[in-house]
Amino acid sequence: GELGPFRWGVGKAVCDARAAAGGRDPLVLPFFHSNMGSVLPIATPLLPRVGHTVTVTVGEPMDLSDVTCRCHTAEDPQQVWKDITLRIHDTMKQLELQSPRNPYQCPNPKGKPRTESVGDSTADTSSGDARLAERA
C-alpha cells in the first residue's frame, strides 16, 4: 500500500487532546508499518494471519506547538485542523520513504468511499499552508 491523504479529523483530535490536557500539547509519536496487509488483509475474513513479518518504523516525537497554539482560538478551526494534519502527514510520508517496500501489498478495494482529506480536491485550501493547494 501507499500512504494516502489523511482526514483532517486527525488535527481535530490533536486540538481536542490539547484542550483536555489543560493546554498542554499531546505527545504525537508517528509510526509507519509495512506488510500489515499480509497479517490483517482488507478482504474477508478479517482474521489475523500469523507467521508474517511486519516492519514498524517509529519516528521522533513531533513538536506541533507552533500550530496547536492556534487551537480553540478565533481562527477558523477547520483550517487549523488541516494544518496540523498536513504536518503529521508530511512526517508520515518521510517515515514511509524510510520503510521497506512491500511488493505484495494489496491495493485498497475499488469503490472505497472518498472523504474530505488534506490533499483531496474538495479540501478548502483558501488559507493556511500553501502546500494544501499544491496537493489539491
A tleap script that builds the chain and sets N, CA, C and O, in Angstrom:
source leaprc.protein.ff14SB
mol = sequence {
  NGLY GLU LEU GLY PRO PHE ARG TRP GLY VAL
  GLY LYS ALA VAL CYS ASP ALA ARG ALA ALA
  ALA GLY GLY ARG ASP PRO LEU VAL LEU PRO
  PHE PHE HIE SER ASN MET GLY SER VAL LEU
  PRO ILE ALA THR PRO LEU LEU PRO ARG VAL
  GLY HIE THR VAL THR VAL THR VAL GLY GLU
  PRO MET ASP LEU SER ASP VAL THR CYS ARG
  CYS HIE THR ALA GLU ASP PRO GLN GLN VAL
  TRP LYS ASP ILE THR LEU ARG ILE HIE ASP
  THR MET LYS GLN LEU GLU LEU GLN SER PRO
  ARG ASN PRO TYR GLN CYS PRO ASN PRO LYS
  GLY LYS PRO ARG THR GLU SER VAL GLY ASP
  SER THR ALA ASP THR SER SER GLY ASP ALA
  ARG LEU ALA GLU ARG CALA
}
set mol.1.N position { 0.807 -1.188 0.000 }
set mol.1.CA position { 0.000 0.000 0.000 }
set mol.1.C position { 0.850 1.251 0.000 }
set mol.1.O position { 2.070 1.208 0.159 }
set mol.2.N position { 0.197 2.314 -0.175 }
set mol.2.CA position { 0.852 3.616 -0.187 }
set mol.2.C position { 0.067 4.563 0.695 }
set mol.2.O position { -1.162 4.517 0.738 }
set mol.3.N position { 0.780 5.411 1.392 }
set mol.3.CA position { 0.148 6.365 2.289 }
set mol.3.C position { -0.683 7.349 1.483 }
set mol.3.O position { -0.155 8.057 0.626 }
set mol.4.N position { -1.962 7.395 1.750 }
set mol.4.CA position { -2.855 8.310 1.052 }
set mol.4.C position { -3.096 9.556 1.872 }
set mol.4.O position { -2.449 9.761 2.899 }
set mol.5.N position { -4.022 10.392 1.429 }
set mol.5.CA position { -4.316 11.608 2.190 }
set mol.5.C position { -4.951 11.267 3.530 }
set mol.5.O position { -5.627 10.248 3.668 }
set mol.6.N position { -4.728 12.123 4.508 }
set mol.6.CA position { -5.315 11.957 5.835 }
set mol.6.C position { -6.577 12.790 5.937 }
set mol.6.O position { -6.675 13.855 5.328 }
set mol.7.N position { -7.524 12.319 6.690 }
set mol.7.CA position { -8.708 13.117 7.003 }
set mol.7.C position { -8.322 14.135 8.071 }
set mol.7.O position { -7.544 13.827 8.974 }
set mol.8.N position { -8.861 15.340 7.971 }
set mol.8.CA position { -8.437 16.387 8.896 }
set mol.8.C position { -8.979 16.207 10.299 }
set mol.8.O position { -8.709 17.037 11.167 }
set mol.9.N position { -9.734 15.149 10.548 }
set mol.9.CA position { -10.124 14.798 11.909 }
set mol.9.C position { -8.922 14.465 12.777 }
set mol.9.O position { -9.001 14.525 14.004 }
set mol.10.N position { -7.802 14.111 12.138 }
set mol.10.CA position { -6.557 13.879 12.875 }
set mol.10.C position { -6.165 15.159 13.610 }
set mol.10.O position { -5.815 15.122 14.790 }
set mol.11.N position { -6.226 16.281 12.914 }
set mol.11.CA position { -5.894 17.568 13.524 }
set mol.11.C position { -6.872 17.952 14.608 }
set mol.11.O position { -6.489 18.535 15.622 }
set mol.12.N position { -8.145 17.625 14.396 }
set mol.12.CA position { -9.164 17.916 15.414 }
set mol.12.C position { -8.875 17.118 16.681 }
set mol.12.O position { -8.997 17.638 17.790 }
set mol.13.N position { -8.494 15.859 16.513 }
set mol.13.CA position { -8.176 15.021 17.679 }
set mol.13.C position { -7.001 15.599 18.467 }
set mol.13.O position { -6.997 15.551 19.697 }
set mol.14.N position { -6.009 16.143 17.766 }
set mol.14.CA position { -4.862 16.757 18.441 }
set mol.14.C position { -5.319 17.990 19.220 }
set mol.14.O position { -4.927 18.178 20.372 }
set mol.15.N position { -6.151 18.831 18.594 }
set mol.15.CA position { -6.658 20.028 19.291 }
set mol.15.C position { -7.507 19.648 20.505 }
set mol.15.O position { -7.390 20.258 21.569 }
set mol.16.N position { -8.351 18.649 20.339 }
set mol.16.CA position { -9.200 18.214 21.448 }
set mol.16.C position { -8.366 17.633 22.593 }
set mol.16.O position { -8.672 17.854 23.764 }
set mol.17.N position { -7.313 16.892 22.246 }
set mol.17.CA position { -6.433 16.335 23.283 }
set mol.17.C position { -5.712 17.452 24.025 }
set mol.17.O position { -5.501 17.368 25.235 }
set mol.18.N position { -5.335 18.497 23.296 }
set mol.18.CA position { -4.673 19.651 23.924 }
set mol.18.C position { -5.623 20.327 24.914 }
set mol.18.O position { -5.216 20.692 26.017 }
set mol.19.N position { -6.869 20.489 24.524 }
set mol.19.CA position { -7.855 21.114 25.405 }
set mol.19.C position { -8.090 20.251 26.646 }
set mol.19.O position { -8.199 20.770 27.756 }
set mol.20.N position { -8.166 18.932 26.450 }
set mol.20.CA position { -8.404 18.023 27.573 }
set mol.20.C position { -7.229 17.999 28.546 }
set mol.20.O position { -7.399 17.698 29.727 }
set mol.21.N position { -6.036 18.318 28.046 }
set mol.21.CA position { -4.836 18.317 28.892 }
set mol.21.C position { -4.554 19.693 29.472 }
set mol.21.O position { -3.451 19.950 29.955 }
set mol.22.N position { -5.530 20.571 29.429 }
set mol.22.CA position { -5.363 21.890 30.025 }
set mol.22.C position { -4.414 22.796 29.257 }
set mol.22.O position { -3.757 23.650 29.851 }
set mol.23.N position { -4.336 22.618 27.943 }
set mol.23.CA position { -3.483 23.472 27.129 }
set mol.23.C position { -2.099 22.910 26.857 }
set mol.23.O position { -1.309 23.530 26.146 }
set mol.24.N position { -1.797 21.753 27.410 }
set mol.24.CA position { -0.516 21.097 27.117 }
set mol.24.C position { -0.657 20.312 25.816 }
set mol.24.O position { -1.674 19.658 25.581 }
set mol.25.N position { 0.369 20.383 24.976 }
set mol.25.CA position { 0.327 19.652 23.715 }
set mol.25.C position { 0.410 18.147 23.964 }
set mol.25.O position { 1.163 17.699 24.828 }
set mol.26.N position { -0.365 17.369 23.206 }
set mol.26.CA position { -0.268 15.910 23.336 }
set mol.26.C position { 1.026 15.413 22.700 }
set mol.26.O position { 1.589 16.070 21.824 }
set mol.27.N position { 1.484 14.272 23.137 }
set mol.27.CA position { 2.641 13.638 22.524 }
set mol.27.C position { 2.166 12.953 21.244 }
set mol.27.O position { 1.316 12.063 21.286 }
set mol.28.N position { 2.712 13.368 20.124 }
set mol.28.CA position { 2.388 12.750 18.840 }
set mol.28.C position { 3.635 11.989 18.410 }
set mol.28.O position { 4.659 12.586 18.078 }
set mol.29.N position { 3.533 10.671 18.421 }
set mol.29.CA position { 4.649 9.803 18.061 }
set mol.29.C position { 4.280 9.073 16.770 }
set mol.29.O position { 3.507 8.115 16.795 }
set mol.30.N position { 4.828 9.522 15.651 }
set mol.30.CA position { 4.454 8.902 14.375 }
set mol.30.C position { 5.119 7.549 14.187 }
set mol.30.O position { 6.265 7.343 14.589 }
set mol.31.N position { 4.379 6.624 13.566 }
set mol.31.CA position { 4.963 5.337 13.196 }
set mol.31.C position { 4.308 4.862 11.912 }
set mol.31.O position { 3.158 5.190 11.622 }
set mol.32.N position { 5.054 4.090 11.156 }
set mol.32.CA position { 4.582 3.556 9.885 }
set mol.32.C position { 4.834 2.063 9.891 }
set mol.32.O position { 5.937 1.616 10.208 }
set mol.33.N position { 3.824 1.292 9.544 }
set mol.33.CA position { 4.031 -0.150 9.480 }
set mol.33.C position { 3.926 -0.621 8.035 }
set mol.33.O position { 3.124 -0.116 7.250 }
set mol.34.N position { 4.748 -1.590 7.717 }
set mol.34.CA position { 4.810 -2.146 6.373 }
set mol.34.C position { 4.525 -3.638 6.436 }
set mol.34.O position { 4.989 -4.323 7.348 }
set mol.35.N position { 3.778 -4.137 5.490 }
set mol.35.CA position { 3.403 -5.547 5.351 }
set mol.35.C position { 2.264 -5.946 6.277 }
set mol.35.O position { 2.044 -7.135 6.507 }
set mol.36.N position { 1.547 -4.980 6.804 }
set mol.36.CA position { 0.416 -5.298 7.674 }
set mol.36.C position { -0.693 -6.017 6.895 }
set mol.36.O position { -1.469 -6.782 7.466 }
set mol.37.N position { -0.753 -5.762 5.596 }
set mol.37.CA position { -1.773 -6.403 4.762 }
set mol.37.C position { -1.642 -7.914 4.712 }
set mol.37.O position { -2.631 -8.606 4.469 }
set mol.38.N position { -0.444 -8.444 4.937 }
set mol.38.CA position { -0.293 -9.894 4.948 }
set mol.38.C position { -0.762 -10.504 6.266 }
set mol.38.O position { -1.086 -11.690 6.324 }
set mol.39.N position { -0.799 -9.693 7.325 }
set mol.39.CA position { -1.243 -10.161 8.636 }
set mol.39.C position { -2.745 -9.950 8.817 }
set mol.39.O position { -3.452 -10.822 9.323 }
set mol.40.N position { -3.218 -8.781 8.396 }
set mol.40.CA position { -4.632 -8.445 8.538 }
set mol.40.C position { -5.124 -7.875 7.204 }
set mol.40.O position { -5.198 -6.658 7.031 }
set mol.41.N position { -5.460 -8.771 6.259 }
set mol.41.CA position { -5.851 -8.312 4.930 }
set mol.41.C position { -7.179 -7.556 4.941 }
set mol.41.O position { -8.017 -7.736 5.825 }
set mol.42.N position { -7.338 -6.707 3.932 }
set mol.42.CA position { -8.580 -5.946 3.795 }
set mol.42.C position { -9.734 -6.876 3.445 }
set mol.42.O position { -10.857 -6.679 3.908 }
set mol.43.N position { -9.461 -7.877 2.640 }
set mol.43.CA position { -10.505 -8.801 2.203 }
set mol.43.C position { -10.990 -9.665 3.361 }
set mol.43.O position { -10.281 -9.847 4.350 }
set mol.44.N position { -12.186 -10.188 3.232 }
set mol.44.CA position { -12.739 -11.070 4.251 }
set mol.44.C position { -12.095 -12.442 4.121 }
set mol.44.O position { -11.649 -12.774 3.022 }
set mol.45.N position { -12.016 -13.246 5.141 }
set mol.45.CA position { -12.435 -12.953 6.501 }
set mol.45.C position { -11.401 -12.084 7.208 }
set mol.45.O position { -10.212 -12.123 6.892 }
set mol.46.N position { -11.872 -11.313 8.154 }
set mol.46.CA position { -10.993 -10.407 8.891 }
set mol.46.C position { -10.334 -11.115 10.067 }
set mol.46.O position { -10.420 -10.659 11.207 }
set mol.47.N position { -9.689 -12.208 9.785 }
set mol.47.CA position { -8.962 -12.941 10.818 }
set mol.47.C position { -7.473 -12.733 10.601 }
set mol.47.O position { -6.989 -12.875 9.479 }
set mol.48.N position { -6.741 -12.400 11.652 }
set mol.48.CA position { -5.299 -12.196 11.503 }
set mol.48.C position { -4.600 -13.471 11.050 }
set mol.48.O position { -4.976 -14.577 11.438 }
set mol.49.N position { -3.590 -13.297 10.232 }
set mol.49.CA position { -2.779 -14.415 9.759 }
set mol.49.C position { -1.436 -14.348 10.470 }
set mol.49.O position { -0.780 -13.306 10.461 }
set mol.50.N position { -1.033 -15.422 11.070 }
set mol.50.CA position { 0.227 -15.459 11.812 }
set mol.50.C position { 1.358 -15.897 10.900 }
set mol.50.O position { 1.124 -16.448 9.824 }
set mol.51.N position { 2.588 -15.648 11.336 }
set mol.51.CA position { 3.756 -16.117 10.607 }
set mol.51.C position { 4.286 -15.147 9.569 }
set mol.51.O position { 5.170 -15.510 8.794 }
set mol.52.N position { 3.777 -13.928 9.527 }
set mol.52.CA position { 4.251 -12.927 8.577 }
set mol.52.C position { 5.040 -11.860 9.316 }
set mol.52.O position { 4.823 -11.622 10.504 }
set mol.53.N position { 5.945 -11.228 8.611 }
set mol.53.CA position { 6.764 -10.179 9.205 }
set mol.53.C position { 6.142 -8.819 8.939 }
set mol.53.O position { 5.784 -8.499 7.805 }
set mol.54.N position { 6.016 -8.028 9.984 }
set mol.54.CA position { 5.564 -6.641 9.881 }
set mol.54.C position { 6.717 -5.767 10.353 }
set mol.54.O position { 7.292 -6.004 11.415 }
set mol.55.N position { 7.050 -4.761 9.561 }
set mol.55.CA position { 8.107 -3.834 9.932 }
set mol.55.C position { 7.462 -2.546 10.415 }
set mol.55.O position { 6.590 -1.993 9.745 }
set mol.56.N position { 7.892 -2.064 11.583 }
set mol.56.CA position { 7.374 -0.825 12.145 }
set mol.56.C position { 8.527 0.169 12.231 }
set mol.56.O position { 9.555 -0.104 12.851 }
set mol.57.N position { 8.338 1.332 11.595 }
set mol.57.CA position { 9.324 2.408 11.643 }
set mol.57.C position { 8.754 3.506 12.526 }
set mol.57.O position { 7.700 4.065 12.226 }
set mol.58.N position { 9.452 3.815 13.616 }
set mol.58.CA position { 8.976 4.806 14.581 }
set mol.58.C position { 9.788 6.081 14.432 }
set mol.58.O position { 11.019 6.048 14.402 }
set mol.59.N position { 9.092 7.200 14.339 }
set mol.59.CA position { 9.750 8.494 14.213 }
set mol.59.C position { 9.975 9.147 15.565 }
set mol.59.O position { 9.705 8.562 16.614 }
set mol.60.N position { 10.468 10.352 15.516 }
set mol.60.CA position { 10.694 11.143 16.723 }
set mol.60.C position { 9.379 11.802 17.155 }
set mol.60.O position { 8.529 12.079 16.310 }
set mol.61.N position { 9.200 12.055 18.457 }
set mol.61.CA position { 8.012 12.801 18.899 }
set mol.61.C position { 7.944 14.144 18.168 }
set mol.61.O position { 8.961 14.808 17.969 }
set mol.62.N position { 6.750 14.523 17.780 }
set mol.62.CA position { 6.563 15.741 16.991 }
set mol.62.C position { 6.260 16.939 17.880 }
set mol.62.O position { 5.464 16.851 18.814 }
set mol.63.N position { 6.904 18.053 17.576 }
set mol.63.CA position { 6.593 19.318 18.239 }
set mol.63.C position { 5.639 20.083 17.325 }
set mol.63.O position { 6.041 20.588 16.277 }
set mol.64.N position { 4.393 20.162 17.724 }
set mol.64.CA position { 3.370 20.840 16.934 }
set mol.64.C position { 2.930 22.147 17.584 }
set mol.64.O position { 1.907 22.717 17.205 }
set mol.65.N position { 3.696 22.621 18.555 }
set mol.65.CA position { 3.263 23.775 19.347 }
set mol.65.C position { 3.043 25.033 18.516 }
set mol.65.O position { 2.207 25.865 18.867 }
set mol.66.N position { 3.784 25.182 17.414 }
set mol.66.CA position { 3.597 26.367 16.582 }
set mol.66.C position { 2.262 26.352 15.843 }
set mol.66.O position { 1.798 27.391 15.375 }
set mol.67.N position { 1.654 25.190 15.739 }
set mol.67.CA position { 0.351 25.074 15.085 }
set mol.67.C position { -0.759 24.894 16.128 }
set mol.67.O position { -1.837 25.475 15.999 }
set mol.68.N position { -0.491 24.091 17.154 }
set mol.68.CA position { -1.537 23.820 18.147 }
set mol.68.C position { -1.873 25.049 18.979 }
set mol.68.O position { -2.939 25.102 19.593 }
set mol.69.N position { -0.990 26.030 19.010 }
set mol.69.CA position { -1.313 27.260 19.741 }
set mol.69.C position { -2.512 27.968 19.109 }
set mol.69.O position { -3.123 28.835 19.733 }
set mol.70.N position { -2.845 27.600 17.880 }
set mol.70.CA position { -3.994 28.195 17.198 }
set mol.70.C position { -5.291 27.427 17.467 }
set mol.70.O position { -6.365 27.859 17.049 }
set mol.71.N position { -5.194 26.299 18.157 }
set mol.71.CA position { -6.401 25.523 18.504 }
set mol.71.C position { -7.285 26.346 19.427 }
set mol.71.O position { -6.795 27.054 20.306 }
set mol.72.N position { -8.569 26.247 19.221 }
set mol.72.CA position { -9.562 26.883 20.096 }
set mol.72.C position { -9.350 28.394 20.206 }
set mol.72.O position { -9.513 28.975 21.278 }
set mol.73.N position { -8.986 29.019 19.091 }
set mol.73.CA position { -8.893 30.477 19.025 }
set mol.73.C position { -9.987 30.955 18.080 }
set mol.73.O position { -10.822 30.166 17.637 }
set mol.74.N position { -9.979 32.234 17.777 }
set mol.74.CA position { -10.987 32.800 16.880 }
set mol.74.C position { -10.760 32.386 15.425 }
set mol.74.O position { -11.642 32.561 14.585 }
set mol.75.N position { -9.586 31.842 15.128 }
set mol.75.CA position { -9.282 31.410 13.759 }
set mol.75.C position { -10.192 30.256 13.347 }
set mol.75.O position { -10.707 29.527 14.196 }
set mol.76.N position { -10.383 30.098 12.051 }
set mol.76.CA position { -11.190 29.008 11.501 }
set mol.76.C position { -10.645 27.665 12.006 }
set mol.76.O position { -9.528 27.289 11.649 }
set mol.77.N position { -11.405 26.941 12.823 }
set mol.77.CA position { -10.869 25.699 13.406 }
set mol.77.C position { -10.545 24.643 12.360 }
set mol.77.O position { -9.568 23.910 12.512 }
set mol.78.N position { -11.343 24.549 11.301 }
set mol.78.CA position { -11.066 23.531 10.292 }
set mol.78.C position { -9.727 23.776 9.606 }
set mol.78.O position { -9.033 22.824 9.250 }
set mol.79.N position { -9.356 25.036 9.418 }
set mol.79.CA position { -8.062 25.333 8.808 }
set mol.79.C position { -6.923 24.923 9.736 }
set mol.79.O position { -5.901 24.410 9.280 }
set mol.80.N position { -7.098 25.148 11.029 }
set mol.80.CA position { -6.081 24.726 12.000 }
set mol.80.C position { -5.950 23.205 11.963 }
set mol.80.O position { -4.839 22.675 11.936 }
set mol.81.N position { -7.075 22.510 11.963 }
set mol.81.CA position { -7.046 21.047 11.917 }
set mol.81.C position { -6.338 20.559 10.662 }
set mol.81.O position { -5.551 19.614 10.714 }
set mol.82.N position { -6.617 21.200 9.538 }
set mol.82.CA position { -5.976 20.802 8.280 }
set mol.82.C position { -4.474 21.050 8.326 }
set mol.82.O position { -3.698 20.233 7.828 }
set mol.83.N position { -4.055 22.162 8.915 }
set mol.83.CA position { -2.625 22.467 9.007 }
set mol.83.C position { -1.897 21.444 9.893 }
set mol.83.O position { -0.788 21.018 9.571 }
set mol.84.N position { -2.519 21.061 10.993 }
set mol.84.CA position { -1.933 20.037 11.878 }
set mol.84.C position { -1.847 18.713 11.133 }
set mol.84.O position { -0.822 18.032 11.174 }
set mol.85.N position { -2.930 18.357 10.453 }
set mol.85.CA position { -2.979 17.100 9.710 }
set mol.85.C position { -1.913 17.065 8.625 }
set mol.85.O position { -1.278 16.032 8.416 }
set mol.86.N position { -1.713 18.175 7.938 }
set mol.86.CA position { -0.697 18.241 6.896 }
set mol.86.C position { 0.697 18.013 7.476 }
set mol.86.O position { 1.507 17.304 6.880 }
set mol.87.N position { 0.979 18.605 8.625 }
set mol.87.CA position { 2.288 18.428 9.264 }
set mol.87.C position { 2.496 16.958 9.632 }
set mol.87.O position { 3.571 16.406 9.398 }
set mol.88.N position { 1.486 16.335 10.197 }
set mol.88.CA position { 1.605 14.919 10.563 }
set mol.88.C position { 1.757 14.065 9.306 }
set mol.88.O position { 2.563 13.135 9.283 }
set mol.89.N position { 0.990 14.374 8.266 }
set mol.89.CA position { 1.069 13.625 7.011 }
set mol.89.C position { 2.474 13.721 6.406 }
set mol.89.O position { 3.014 12.721 5.932 }
set mol.90.N position { 3.062 14.909 6.420 }
set mol.90.CA position { 4.411 15.077 5.876 }
set mol.90.C position { 5.418 14.210 6.627 }
set mol.90.O position { 6.295 13.598 6.016 }
set mol.91.N position { 5.292 14.160 7.939 }
set mol.91.CA position { 6.187 13.334 8.753 }
set mol.91.C position { 5.977 11.856 8.439 }
set mol.91.O position { 6.937 11.095 8.317 }
set mol.92.N position { 4.721 11.461 8.310 }
set mol.92.CA position { 4.416 10.065 7.991 }
set mol.92.C position { 4.946 9.680 6.609 }
set mol.92.O position { 5.403 8.557 6.401 }
set mol.93.N position { 4.880 10.616 5.678 }
set mol.93.CA position { 5.396 10.357 4.330 }
set mol.93.C position { 6.910 10.095 4.384 }
set mol.93.O position { 7.417 9.228 3.672 }
set mol.94.N position { 7.627 10.850 5.235 }
set mol.94.CA position { 9.056 10.624 5.403 }
set mol.94.C position { 9.332 9.243 6.006 }
set mol.94.O position { 10.273 8.561 5.602 }
set mol.95.N position { 8.506 8.839 6.974 }
set mol.95.CA position { 8.671 7.500 7.560 }
set mol.95.C position { 8.389 6.415 6.526 }
set mol.95.O position { 9.055 5.379 6.507 }
set mol.96.N position { 7.403 6.656 5.669 }
set mol.96.CA position { 7.097 5.690 4.617 }
set mol.96.C position { 8.307 5.495 3.699 }
set mol.96.O position { 8.616 4.372 3.301 }
set mol.97.N position { 8.988 6.597 3.366 }
set mol.97.CA position { 10.162 6.507 2.497 }
set mol.97.C position { 11.307 5.755 3.154 }
set mol.97.O position { 12.127 5.153 2.460 }
set mol.98.N position { 11.378 5.779 4.490 }
set mol.98.CA position { 12.422 5.073 5.226 }
set mol.98.C position { 12.094 3.597 5.421 }
set mol.98.O position { 12.978 2.800 5.735 }
set mol.99.N position { 10.838 3.233 5.236 }
set mol.99.CA position { 10.384 1.868 5.493 }
set mol.99.C position { 10.583 0.978 4.269 }
set mol.99.O position { 10.554 1.455 3.135 }
set mol.100.N position { 10.784 -0.317 4.508 }
set mol.100.CA position { 10.925 -1.228 3.370 }
set mol.100.C position { 9.607 -1.318 2.595 }
set mol.100.O position { 8.527 -1.314 3.184 }
set mol.101.N position { 9.714 -1.399 1.276 }
set mol.101.CA position { 8.533 -1.520 0.431 }
set mol.101.C position { 7.980 -2.937 0.535 }
set mol.101.O position { 8.726 -3.889 0.766 }
set mol.102.N position { 6.702 -3.065 0.366 }
set mol.102.CA position { 6.049 -4.359 0.380 }
set mol.102.C position { 5.481 -4.623 -1.011 }
set mol.102.O position { 4.430 -4.082 -1.357 }
set mol.103.N position { 6.152 -5.439 -1.808 }
set mol.103.CA position { 5.672 -5.674 -3.175 }
set mol.103.C position { 4.380 -6.482 -3.238 }
set mol.103.O position { 3.742 -6.536 -4.290 }
set mol.104.N position { 3.988 -7.106 -2.144 }
set mol.104.CA position { 2.799 -7.947 -2.145 }
set mol.104.C position { 1.569 -7.262 -1.556 }
set mol.104.O position { 0.510 -7.880 -1.444 }
set mol.105.N position { 1.702 -5.991 -1.179 }
set mol.105.CA position { 0.588 -5.270 -0.558 }
set mol.105.C position { -0.554 -5.146 -1.556 }
set mol.105.O position { -0.347 -4.757 -2.706 }
set mol.106.N position { -1.741 -5.474 -1.117 }
set mol.106.CA position { -2.926 -5.347 -1.964 }
set mol.106.C position { -3.377 -3.885 -1.981 }
set mol.106.O position { -3.318 -3.204 -0.957 }
set mol.107.N position { -3.823 -3.406 -3.134 }
set mol.107.CA position { -4.357 -2.039 -3.165 }
set mol.107.C position { -5.687 -1.974 -2.425 }
set mol.107.O position { -6.334 -2.997 -2.204 }
set mol.108.N position { -6.086 -0.769 -2.046 }
set mol.108.CA position { -7.389 -0.598 -1.408 }
set mol.108.C position { -8.478 -1.042 -2.367 }
set mol.108.O position { -8.329 -0.899 -3.580 }
set mol.109.N position { -9.576 -1.582 -1.838 }
set mol.109.CA position { -10.653 -2.056 -2.714 }
set mol.109.C position { -11.228 -0.916 -3.545 }
set mol.109.O position { -11.309 0.222 -3.085 }
set mol.110.N position { -11.626 -1.236 -4.778 }
set mol.110.CA position { -12.246 -0.245 -5.644 }
set mol.110.C position { -13.604 0.136 -5.080 }
set mol.110.O position { -14.288 -0.672 -4.452 }
set mol.111.N position { -13.976 1.386 -5.320 }
set mol.111.CA position { -15.272 1.843 -4.848 }
set mol.111.C position { -15.269 2.291 -3.401 }
set mol.111.O position { -16.320 2.606 -2.843 }
set mol.112.N position { -14.076 2.321 -2.780 }
set mol.112.CA position { -13.993 2.776 -1.394 }
set mol.112.C position { -14.447 4.232 -1.349 }
set mol.112.O position { -13.968 5.039 -2.145 }
set mol.113.N position { -15.356 4.593 -0.443 }
set mol.113.CA position { -15.866 5.966 -0.430 }
set mol.113.C position { -14.769 6.979 -0.131 }
set mol.113.O position { -13.890 6.736 0.696 }
set mol.114.N position { -14.835 8.120 -0.815 }
set mol.114.CA position { -13.867 9.201 -0.600 }
set mol.114.C position { -14.410 10.146 0.455 }
set mol.114.O position { -15.617 10.371 0.547 }
set mol.115.N position { -13.518 10.689 1.237 }
set mol.115.CA position { -13.903 11.659 2.245 }
set mol.115.C position { -13.048 12.894 2.076 }
set mol.115.O position { -12.019 12.853 1.401 }
set mol.116.N position { -13.464 13.992 2.682 }
set mol.116.CA position { -12.657 15.208 2.583 }
set mol.116.C position { -11.365 14.990 3.341 }
set mol.116.O position { -11.376 14.691 4.535 }
set mol.117.N position { -10.270 15.138 2.654 }
set mol.117.CA position { -8.965 14.874 3.224 }
set mol.117.C position { -8.016 15.994 2.873 }
set mol.117.O position { -8.237 16.742 1.921 }
set mol.118.N position { -6.953 16.103 3.655 }
set mol.118.CA position { -5.889 17.022 3.274 }
set mol.118.C position { -5.298 16.464 1.989 }
set mol.118.O position { -4.886 15.305 1.936 }
set mol.119.N position { -5.258 17.287 0.965 }
set mol.119.CA position { -4.760 16.836 -0.324 }
set mol.119.C position { -5.865 16.404 -1.261 }
set mol.119.O position { -5.631 16.263 -2.461 }
set mol.120.N position { -7.059 16.191 -0.747 }
set mol.120.CA position { -8.187 15.825 -1.586 }
set mol.120.C position { -8.643 17.060 -2.356 }
set mol.120.O position { -8.527 18.177 -1.852 }
set mol.121.N position { -9.150 16.879 -3.547 }
set mol.121.CA position { -9.529 18.021 -4.378 }
set mol.121.C position { -10.679 18.818 -3.792 }
set mol.121.O position { -10.918 19.947 -4.221 }
set mol.122.N position { -11.399 18.266 -2.822 }
set mol.122.CA position { -12.509 19.001 -2.222 }
set mol.122.C position { -12.111 19.753 -0.966 }
set mol.122.O position { -12.939 20.453 -0.382 }
set mol.123.N position { -10.852 19.626 -0.533 }
set mol.123.CA position { -10.419 20.305 0.688 }
set mol.123.C position { -10.368 21.811 0.461 }
set mol.123.O position { -9.996 22.268 -0.620 }
set mol.124.N position { -10.740 22.572 1.472 }
set mol.124.CA position { -10.686 24.029 1.399 }
set mol.124.C position { -9.236 24.460 1.551 }
set mol.124.O position { -8.629 24.263 2.604 }
set mol.125.N position { -8.690 25.040 0.511 }
set mol.125.CA position { -7.286 25.449 0.541 }
set mol.125.C position { -7.142 26.959 0.416 }
set mol.125.O position { -6.083 27.450 0.025 }
set mol.126.N position { -8.185 27.690 0.740 }
set mol.126.CA position { -8.166 29.133 0.527 }
set mol.126.C position { -7.222 29.876 1.464 }
set mol.126.O position { -6.795 30.986 1.146 }
set mol.127.N position { -6.892 29.300 2.595 }
set mol.127.CA position { -5.967 29.967 3.507 }
set mol.127.C position { -5.078 28.920 4.164 }
set mol.127.O position { -5.287 27.718 3.999 }
set mol.128.N position { -4.101 29.384 4.898 }
set mol.128.CA position { -3.231 28.458 5.622 }
set mol.128.C position { -2.045 28.033 4.778 }
set mol.128.O position { -1.582 28.780 3.916 }
set mol.129.N position { -1.568 26.855 5.026 }
set mol.129.CA position { -0.358 26.340 4.410 }
set mol.129.C position { -0.529 26.221 2.893 }
set mol.129.O position { -1.474 25.588 2.422 }
set mol.130.N position { 0.369 26.819 2.144 }
set mol.130.CA position { 0.279 26.825 0.688 }
set mol.130.C position { 0.420 25.426 0.101 }
set mol.130.O position { -0.015 25.181 -1.024 }
set mol.131.N position { 1.028 24.499 0.857 }
set mol.131.CA position { 1.191 23.138 0.345 }
set mol.131.C position { -0.141 22.442 0.156 }
set mol.131.O position { -0.236 21.504 -0.635 }
set mol.132.N position { -1.186 22.887 0.873 }
set mol.132.CA position { -2.501 22.295 0.670 }
set mol.132.C position { -2.965 22.505 -0.761 }
set mol.132.O position { -3.514 21.591 -1.375 }
set mol.133.N position { -2.752 23.693 -1.297 }
set mol.133.CA position { -3.159 23.988 -2.662 }
set mol.133.C position { -2.386 23.129 -3.660 }
set mol.133.O position { -2.936 22.716 -4.681 }
set mol.134.N position { -1.111 22.860 -3.366 }
set mol.134.CA position { -0.302 22.042 -4.256 }
set mol.134.C position { -0.818 20.616 -4.317 }
set mol.134.O position { -0.684 19.958 -5.349 }
set mol.135.N position { -1.405 20.125 -3.236 }
set mol.135.CA position { -1.863 18.735 -3.181 }
set mol.135.C position { -3.278 18.570 -3.696 }
set mol.135.O position { -3.728 17.444 -3.907 }
set mol.136.N position { -3.985 19.662 -3.902 }
set mol.136.CA position { -5.378 19.579 -4.353 }
set mol.136.C position { -5.441 19.207 -5.815 }
set mol.136.O position { -6.530 19.088 -6.376 }
savepdb mol mol.pdb
quit
